[in-house]
Amino acid sequence: MLVGYSSSSDDEVDSASGITAWTNKGQTRPRTPGEDSNDGPANKKHRLDQQGPKARLPVPGCVLAMFPEEEDPETEDQSLHDGRVRSFRHERGNWATYVYFPYPPDEDFTELLEGLLEAAGAHGLLLTPQKEFHLTVSQTVVLRHHWIQPFVRSLRASMTTCKRFVCSAGTLKVYSNAERSRTFLGMEVSAGHAKLLEMMKIVDKTMTEFNLDTFYKDPSFHVSLAWCVGDFTARLTDCLQELQSLSDHHEEGPFLLMLDCPELRCTAGNKTFSFPLES
């Protein structure tokens, strides 16, 4: 706002209108034809104030959909996640990330799993089969969105000389997450452990580069088969021998889970990246 300063000798006040007419050398500035005494800046501002604030245009729905409300962990509906509880607080821009070898189940594996779930159920343990089967070589960590591409580039660069290999698993084992909010039945690797350690160290190098948690010191590489909510490690361990017997006497002989490892994968949120290994 511009403010005009004047002295009593330089101004004349129109007593009828109350409007000050600025003068030059004592001469009153004549009004232009059609100029009304009520059209001064102060009166214009007054009329705008009387009109009130202009109504804002509504934000388009397509724009609102781009920024959904953050899910409150205190009120999150656990029934949408089969009763599972998050290991870390969900925040917009944070992406749960882990590195693994996928395991595509065959018919023999599926039949064994059905038998294991039935046997566990007879002991009052209702296990939910995994939707996807894999063998992890990293912990689940949190990546900010702008870290994903640099993280993937670092992993890809580290994999250029890694060769394809095969590992196998046949020993059932009970696991739980760090919070002991879920219990897992898994099948531990018996052959190929040294190669998996090598892959783990490569992944750990990238994790360290981004100041993220590395894998466990003494890892038990395994494929998770099924899980349940809560800490049921003791009860599942009590019937583990019976479950192992089912695996050892499955059809023609002991079941052996064969995991071909032609590529490593990294999942960050809803994005999955593949790193083929040399044949």
C-alpha positions as CSV (number, residue, x, y, z in Angstrom):
1,M,0.0,0.0,0.0
2,L,1.3,3.4,-1.0
3,V,1.0,6.1,1.6
4,G,1.2,9.9,0.7
5,Y,2.7,12.2,3.4
6,S,1.8,15.9,3.2
7,S,1.9,19.1,5.4
8,S,-1.0,21.3,6.2
9,S,0.3,23.9,3.8
10,D,0.4,21.5,0.9
11,D,-3.1,20.1,1.3
12,E,-6.6,21.3,1.0
13,V,-9.4,19.3,2.4
14,D,-12.8,19.2,0.7
15,S,-15.0,19.6,3.6
16,A,-18.1,18.4,1.8
17,S,-16.6,15.1,0.6
18,G,-13.8,14.5,3.2
19,I,-11.3,13.8,0.4
20,T,-7.9,15.3,0.5
21,A,-6.8,16.8,-2.8
22,W,-3.0,16.9,-3.2
23,T,-1.6,20.2,-4.3
24,N,1.5,21.3,-6.1
25,K,2.8,24.6,-5.0
26,G,-0.4,25.4,-3.2
27,Q,-2.7,24.7,-6.2
28,T,-5.6,22.3,-5.8
29,R,-5.5,19.3,-8.2
30,P,-8.7,19.5,-10.3
31,R,-10.8,16.3,-10.6
32,T,-11.1,14.7,-14.0
33,P,-14.4,14.8,-15.7
34,G,-16.8,12.1,-14.3
35,E,-14.6,11.5,-11.3
36,D,-16.8,10.9,-8.3
37,S,-15.8,11.9,-4.8
38,N,-16.8,8.4,-3.5
39,D,-14.4,6.6,-5.9
40,G,-11.3,7.1,-3.7
41,P,-9.0,4.2,-2.8
42,A,-10.4,4.0,0.7
43,N,-14.0,3.7,-0.5
44,K,-13.1,1.1,-3.2
45,K,-11.4,-1.0,-0.5
46,H,-14.5,-0.6,1.7
47,R,-16.8,-1.9,-1.1
48,L,-14.5,-4.9,-1.7
49,D,-14.6,-5.7,2.0
50,Q,-18.4,-5.6,2.0
51,Q,-18.4,-8.2,-0.8
52,G,-16.8,-10.7,1.5
53,P,-14.2,-13.3,0.5
54,K,-14.5,-15.0,-2.8
55,A,-15.6,-18.6,-2.7
56,R,-12.7,-21.0,-3.5
57,L,-13.1,-23.5,-6.4
58,P,-13.4,-27.1,-5.2
59,V,-10.3,-29.3,-5.7
60,P,-11.0,-31.9,-8.4
61,G,-11.5,-35.4,-7.2
62,C,-8.7,-36.8,-9.4
63,V,-6.3,-34.6,-7.6
64,L,-7.5,-35.6,-4.2
65,A,-7.1,-39.3,-5.2
66,M,-3.4,-38.7,-5.8
67,F,-2.9,-38.0,-2.1
68,P,-4.9,-40.5,0.0
69,E,-5.2,-40.0,3.7
70,E,-2.4,-41.7,5.7
71,E,-3.7,-44.8,7.4
72,D,-3.6,-44.3,11.2
73,P,-1.8,-47.3,12.7
74,E,-3.9,-46.9,15.9
75,T,-7.2,-47.4,14.1
76,E,-6.0,-49.6,11.2
77,D,-8.4,-52.5,10.5
78,Q,-6.3,-55.6,11.1
79,S,-9.0,-57.8,9.5
80,L,-7.8,-56.4,6.2
81,H,-4.4,-57.9,6.9
82,D,-5.5,-61.3,8.3
83,G,-4.9,-59.9,11.9
84,R,-1.2,-59.1,11.2
85,V,0.4,-56.1,12.9
86,R,2.9,-53.8,11.2
87,S,6.5,-54.2,12.4
88,F,7.0,-50.5,11.8
89,R,4.8,-47.5,11.6
90,H,3.4,-46.8,8.1
91,E,4.2,-43.4,6.8
92,R,3.6,-41.9,3.4
93,G,6.7,-42.1,1.3
94,N,8.1,-45.1,3.2
95,W,8.5,-48.3,1.2
96,A,8.9,-51.7,2.9
97,T,11.8,-53.4,1.0
98,Y,13.4,-56.8,1.0
99,V,15.7,-58.9,-1.2
100,Y,15.0,-62.6,-2.0
101,F,15.0,-65.6,-4.3
102,P,11.4,-66.7,-5.4
103,Y,10.3,-70.3,-5.1
104,P,7.5,-71.4,-7.5
105,P,5.7,-74.2,-5.8
106,D,5.0,-77.5,-7.6
107,E,2.3,-80.1,-7.1
108,D,4.3,-82.2,-4.8
109,F,5.1,-79.3,-2.5
110,T,1.4,-78.2,-2.5
111,E,0.3,-81.7,-1.4
112,L,2.8,-81.8,1.4
113,L,1.9,-78.4,2.7
114,E,-1.8,-79.4,2.8
115,G,-0.9,-82.4,4.9
116,L,1.3,-80.2,7.3
117,L,-1.5,-77.7,7.8
118,E,-4.0,-80.5,8.5
119,A,-1.7,-82.1,11.1
120,A,-1.0,-78.8,12.8
121,G,-4.7,-78.1,12.9
122,A,-5.3,-81.4,14.8
123,H,-3.2,-79.8,17.6
124,G,-5.3,-76.6,17.6
125,L,-2.8,-74.6,15.5
126,L,-4.6,-73.0,12.5
127,L,-1.8,-72.0,10.1
128,T,-2.3,-69.8,7.1
129,P,-0.2,-70.8,4.0
130,Q,2.0,-68.1,2.5
131,K,0.6,-66.4,-0.6
132,E,4.0,-66.4,-2.2
133,F,7.1,-68.5,-1.3
134,H,10.6,-67.2,-1.3
135,L,13.9,-67.3,0.5
136,T,15.1,-63.9,1.8
137,V,18.7,-62.8,2.0
138,S,17.9,-59.5,3.7
139,Q,15.8,-58.1,6.5
140,T,12.7,-56.1,5.7
141,V,13.9,-52.4,5.7
142,V,12.3,-49.1,5.0
143,L,13.3,-47.1,2.0
144,R,12.3,-43.5,1.2
145,H,10.8,-43.3,-2.3
146,H,13.7,-41.2,-3.7
147,W,16.1,-43.9,-2.5
148,I,14.6,-46.8,-4.5
149,Q,16.3,-46.2,-7.8
150,P,19.8,-45.6,-6.4
151,F,19.3,-48.6,-4.1
152,V,18.4,-50.8,-7.1
153,R,21.3,-49.5,-9.2
154,S,23.7,-50.3,-6.4
155,L,22.3,-53.9,-6.1
156,R,22.4,-54.4,-9.9
157,A,26.0,-53.2,-10.1
158,S,27.0,-55.7,-7.4
159,M,25.3,-58.7,-9.2
160,T,27.2,-58.4,-12.5
161,T,29.6,-61.3,-11.7
162,C,27.2,-63.5,-9.6
163,K,26.5,-67.0,-11.1
164,R,23.3,-69.0,-11.0
165,F,23.1,-71.8,-8.4
166,V,20.8,-74.4,-6.8
167,C,20.0,-74.9,-3.1
168,S,17.8,-77.4,-1.3
169,A,15.8,-77.5,1.9
170,G,14.2,-80.4,3.8
171,T,14.3,-79.7,7.6
172,L,11.2,-78.1,9.2
173,K,11.9,-75.3,11.7
174,V,9.8,-72.9,13.8
175,Y,10.5,-69.1,13.4
176,S,8.9,-65.9,14.8
177,N,9.3,-62.2,14.0
178,A,11.2,-59.9,16.2
179,E,8.1,-58.6,17.9
180,R,6.8,-62.2,18.4
181,S,3.5,-61.2,17.0
182,R,3.6,-64.0,14.3
183,T,4.9,-67.5,14.3
184,F,6.1,-69.3,11.1
185,L,6.6,-72.8,10.0
186,G,9.6,-72.9,7.6
187,M,11.8,-75.3,5.7
188,E,15.6,-74.7,6.4
189,V,18.2,-74.9,3.6
190,S,20.5,-77.9,3.9
191,A,22.6,-77.5,0.7
192,G,23.7,-74.3,-0.9
193,H,24.2,-72.4,2.4
194,A,27.7,-71.1,1.4
195,K,26.4,-69.6,-1.8
196,L,23.6,-67.9,0.0
197,L,26.0,-66.4,2.5
198,E,27.9,-65.0,-0.5
199,M,24.8,-63.4,-1.8
200,M,23.8,-62.1,1.6
201,K,27.2,-60.3,1.9
202,I,26.7,-58.6,-1.4
203,V,23.2,-57.4,-0.4
204,D,24.6,-56.3,3.0
205,K,27.1,-54.1,1.3
206,T,24.3,-52.1,-0.4
207,M,22.3,-52.0,2.9
208,T,25.4,-50.5,4.6
209,E,25.7,-48.0,1.8
210,F,22.2,-46.7,2.6
211,N,22.6,-47.0,6.4
212,L,20.1,-49.8,6.6
213,D,20.0,-53.0,8.8
214,T,22.1,-55.9,7.5
215,F,21.0,-59.5,7.7
216,Y,21.4,-61.7,10.8
217,K,24.9,-62.6,12.0
218,D,24.2,-66.4,12.0
219,P,21.4,-66.7,9.4
220,S,19.0,-69.6,9.0
221,F,18.1,-69.5,5.3
222,H,14.7,-70.9,4.9
223,V,11.4,-70.8,2.9
224,S,8.4,-69.9,5.1
225,L,5.5,-72.3,4.5
226,A,2.8,-71.0,6.7
227,W,2.1,-68.7,9.7
228,C,-0.3,-67.7,12.5
229,V,-0.8,-64.5,14.5
230,G,0.7,-64.6,18.0
231,D,3.6,-66.3,19.7
232,F,3.0,-70.1,19.3
233,T,6.6,-71.1,19.0
234,A,6.4,-73.5,21.9
235,R,3.2,-75.2,20.8
236,L,4.4,-75.6,17.2
237,T,7.8,-76.9,18.3
238,D,6.0,-79.6,20.4
239,C,4.4,-81.0,17.2
240,L,7.4,-80.4,15.0
241,Q,8.6,-84.0,15.1
242,E,5.3,-85.2,13.9
243,L,5.3,-82.7,11.0
244,Q,8.9,-83.6,10.1
245,S,7.8,-87.3,9.9
246,L,5.1,-86.4,7.4
247,S,7.8,-84.7,5.2
248,D,10.3,-87.5,5.6
249,H,7.7,-90.1,4.6
250,H,6.0,-88.2,1.9
251,E,5.0,-90.5,-0.9
252,E,8.1,-92.2,-2.3
253,G,10.7,-90.7,0.2
254,P,11.8,-87.6,2.1
255,F,10.6,-84.4,0.5
256,L,13.3,-82.1,-0.7
257,L,12.5,-78.6,-1.7
258,M,14.7,-77.7,-4.7
259,L,15.2,-74.0,-5.2
260,D,16.8,-73.0,-8.5
261,C,18.2,-69.5,-8.2
262,P,18.4,-67.9,-11.7
263,E,17.7,-64.4,-10.5
264,L,17.6,-62.3,-7.4
265,R,14.6,-60.0,-6.8
266,C,14.0,-56.9,-4.7
267,T,10.5,-55.8,-3.8
268,A,9.9,-52.2,-2.6
269,G,6.3,-51.5,-1.8
270,N,4.4,-52.5,-5.0
271,K,7.4,-52.5,-7.2
272,T,9.5,-55.6,-8.0
273,F,13.0,-55.5,-9.6
274,S,14.8,-58.5,-11.1
275,F,18.5,-59.2,-11.2
276,P,19.4,-62.1,-13.5
277,L,22.4,-64.2,-12.5
278,E,25.0,-65.5,-15.0
279,S,24.4,-69.1,-16.2
